[in-house]
Amino acid sequence: MTRELTRVESDTLEALIDLTSVKAVLEAISDICGAKEEHIIANWQDEKTARVWAEACGLVGCASVDVRV
């Protein structure tokens, strides 16, 4: 299930970026994706879904390295 961010959610995300940086927010998202991967493996043993979260972790983590804002 996917959906677009609501205006309030988007404003909250923008506020986080304003308080920290795009880099910090991307690093946090990468960390969250990694934690979700670990949770899925530990609690559900669903390697297929865990792999999706691992890939997201890696991609967002790589993006955070390149961001200078």
C-alpha angles and dihedrals in degrees: 000000000000133000139167120267115265118240090256092051091048091049090050091051091049090051090053090051090048091050095047123000141276087258093055093048092049090048090051091049090050090051091049091051090051091050091050090052091053092046092051093049094045097044107025106021087219102150094176094058092039089055090057090054091045090053091049089049091053097044095047090043090054090048091052090057092057097046117097098179 
